[in-house]
């Protein structure tokens, strides 16, 4: 992947083209006049969206590791588009009919273990994506999915903003007691880069925070740093996540009930080893 040749302006056109290509591939599966088989339905679904997956891997890894205002703006524009695209696939009756036909006949198909695993996964993904819901339930599901995608994105942006905003400057060498020389040197370089030459800067990024929590003897400063870490998104103002959390919990509950589960935990654990919250 020639990462040095990718610009921020390349992402949205690539996502749009990726969704366009997958839509054509999905339509070809639905309109196939041959009877549904493992190859012409399950394998075809699994192979669809190659460009979209490729772009997504690059973009979302970048946005989680080295984001900026432009990347975050693209993510906000992209989120409802991807939500709608995924729902268009998961809620397509014709596509699920073909998947279900193969799934129902799986005992007669002499499939290999890896093929059975793929069949089982895709079928369950469709069911948990809403394919078996009533038309009314499907209509109710779409705005929930779209809103959840936006809220999750905003939640992460708020946490990142609070993370980047927190800075603990130390001016008294006594407050550095216990810290290894290498840690102090790194903190001094960080402070100098931030315009505070002669001071020491500690942040709640793990490489800065963990050595301080491990070695610093000043308990109050350790607490201040740790509180900054655990209270990301919980400081009031424009980056506060409390209202977002409440809305996410409410929407997850609504979604779980659409699928016949008592709560979100039951919906999540249904495909896990535990199976139930109990």
N, C-alpha and C positions, 0 to 999 in steps of 0.2 A: 504494500500500500504506500504510494508516494505522498505521505502526509505533508511534505513541504510544498506540494503543489495544490493542496486543498485550501480554499479561502472560505470565509464565513458565508459569502454570497452564494457558494456552491450548494449549500445544504438544502435549502427549501426546494429549488428546482429538482434536486436529486430525489427528495422525498416524494414530491408530486409525481415524478416519472415512475418511481418505485411502486407507488400505490396504483398508478394507471396500469402498469404492466401486470401487477398481481390481479387486478380486476379483470383484465382480459383473460388471464390464465384460469381464474375461477369460473368465468363465464363459459370457457371452453369445456371445463369439467361438467358443468351443469347441463350444457347443451349436447353433450356426447350421447349419440343415439344408441350406443352399445350398452348392454347391461352392465351395471356397476360391478367392478372387480377390485381386488386389492391394488393392482397396478394402475388402472385408469382412474381410480378415485383417491385412495389413500396415499399412494406414492405421489400422485400428481398434486395433491394438496400439500404434502410435505415439501415438495420441491418448488411450490409456487412462492412468489415474493422474494426471490433471491436478491434482487437489487435492493429492495426495501430493507431486508435483513442486514445487508452489507452496510448500507448508509446508517441504519439505526445503531449498529455496533460501534461505528466510528463516532457518530454524533453524541450518543448518550454516554459513552466512555469519556469523551472530551468534556461534556457538560458536567460530569460528576467529579472530574479530576482537575480541570483547568478552565473553568467557566469564566464568562465576562458578561457585560450588559447585553451585547449583541446576541450571544449564544442563548441567554435567558429569554430574550425577546422572541427568538425563533421558537424556543421550546413552548412558550405560551401560545404562540400562533399555531403551532403544530399539534398541541395536545388534543383539542377538539376534533381536528382532522383525522388523527390516528384513531381516536375513540370511535368516530363514525365509521371509518374504514373497517375496523375490526368487527364492529357490530354488524355491518353489512354482510360480512362473511359468516359470522357465528349465527346470525338470525335468518340466514337464507334457507327457506324451506326446501327448495329443490336440491341444494347441495347436501343438506342434512339427510334428506331422503335417501340419497345415494350412499352416504356414509352408514346410515342405519341398516340399509339392505345388506351391505358387506358384513357389518357387525353381527347382525342376526344370523347370518349364515357361516360364522367363523368356525364352528365345529366341523363343518363339512369341507373346509377349504385347504386342509393340510398345510397350514402356515407354519413357518419356522418361529422359534421363540421371539426373535427380534421383530418379526413381522406382527406377531400377536401383540407384542408390547406397543408397537406403533399404532396398530388398530385400536387397542384399548385406550391409549392416551388421547388420540384424536377424537374418538367418540366421546370420551368423558369431557374433553375440553369443549366440545360443541354443546353438550348438555349443560355444563356449568357456565357456558357462555350465553345460554338462554334459548338454544334451538328447540327445546321441548316445551317452552312456555306457550301460553295462549297468545293470540294476536294482541289482546289488551295488555297482557303482562309484558310482552315485547315492547310495546309502545311506552310503557312505564319505565322499562329498564334503560332505554337509550339515554334519557336526560340524566339519570342517576350515574351511569358510567361516565358520561361527559363531565358532569360536575365533580365527580370523585377524582378524575384525572387532573382537573384544574386545581382542585384543593390540595392534592398530593404535591403537585408542582410548587404551589405557593408555600406550602409547609416547608419544603426543602429550601426554597429561596430565603425564607425568613430565618431558618436555622443557620444557613450560610452567612447571611448578613450579620447576625449577632456574633457568629464565630469570628468573622473578619474584623468586627468593630472592637472586640475585646483586646485591650492592651494593658499589661501590668508593667509599669516602669519602676525600677528600683534605683534610688539615688544614694542610699547608705550601704556601704560595703558590709556592715554588720548583718544586714538582711540577706546576705549571700552565704552566710555560714552553713557549712555542710556540703555546698555544691562543688563538684569537681571542677578543676581549672578549665577543662574543655567546654563544659556547660557555660561557665561564666564568660569565656571568650566568645562563644556563639551568641550569647545574649548581648554582649557589648557590641558585637558587629551588627546585630539586628537593630539595636537602639541607634547606632550611628547612621545606619541606612535610613532610619526614620527621622533623622534630623536631631537626635538627642545624644550627641557625642558625649561620652563620659558617664552615661547611664547604662542600665541593663534592661533589656526588654524581654518579657516572657508573654507568650500568647497561649490560647487554648488549643492550638494545633498540637497533636500528640508529640512530635519530636521536641517541642519546647516545654510542654506541660508535664509530661511523664517524668523527666529527670528532676524537675523542680519538686513535684509531689513526692518523689522517692528520697531525695537527699536534703532538701532545704530544712533547716531547723526551726525556721519561723513559722509557727503553727497558724497564726492569723493570715499570713500571706498564702500559705498552702490552702487554707479554707477559701480565701478570696478567689484564687485561681480555680479551685474545684467548683465553687458556686457559679462562677462564670461559665464553666463547661456544662454543668447540669441544667442551668437555667436558660439555655439558648431557646429563643422563641417564647420565653416566659417573663419578659421584661416590660410589658406594656408597649404602647406606641404602635407604629406601623408594622413592626415585625413580630407582634405578639401572635402566638398560634392557638390561644385558648378557644377563641370562637371557631377557628378552623377545625380544631379537634372535635368540638361539640358537633359541628355539622357533618364531619366525616363519620363519626359514630352513628349519628342519626341516619345518614344515607346508607351506611353499611347494614344497619338494622333493617331498613326498608328493603334493600336488595336481598338479604337473607330470607326475609319473609316471602318475597316473590318466588323464591325457589323452594318454599315449604319448610324452611328451617326456623327454629325458635329464635336464633340469634346469629350474629356474625361468626362467633367462635365455632358454633356447630357447622356452619357452612364451610369454614376453612378446614376444620379437622376431619370432615367427611372423607377426604381423599388422603388423609395422613394415617400413620400407624395407630394413633390413639383412637381415631374414628369419632369419638364424642368427647365433649368437655368433661363429662363425669369420669 
